[in-house]
Amino acid sequence: MSETSPDYQFAHHTLDRFVYGDLRQAAVINVGRYFNTDLYPGARFERLDGGGDRAEVAHQFTASDVMAVRCLGTDVKPVAAIAILETHANRLSALLRRTPHTPLHEAPRSDIDGSSAAGTLASMLISEDFPHLGRMTAAKLLARKRPHLLPTYDIVVARVLGKPRDITRCLHSWFHADPERAKTLAAMRDEIGGIPDISLLRILDSAIWLHGMESTIP
């Protein structure tokens, strides 16, 4: 069942503008510039050190994951990095092993709800066991490990989308309300060129972020 909460209606409308509507052409140009030039360190987020979801590191957080988050302009405090990489590494790895790589547009709601491994990870990373981490930094860490299932999130994207209360559920409901959205977004990725390895979620994220850095949607 798709999410019908008014909290997501503005976000869904805005997402459609990037994929189908008046913001699409600018998104194609902006995302191509983002990933296919050296202008943006964030373009290295999913590719740094071979990626965070490759088989040999998919079930553990690494120093490269922490550095990748910094490529997105987010600093992970040393005390939080130690908690992630050492103190609670085994707990986190156990949950990562239970978190699928399924793309969000194909995943059932049960893969992302609060009781899922992904939901438990999100809650754990913002607990007192990980000081100064914060919800948006936690989202970026999780997106590094499961880039096709879990989205990055920051204050710019939040503002453009009207601050949906749960970005993962918002995007899940958007995709699942109309399967053509994923197909159209994939076609946009093909049109941009040079980024077949970049997830649909990051195509959206970068398009929204770049727009939000330049202007405010009327």
Disulfide bonds with the S-S distance in Angstrom:
none
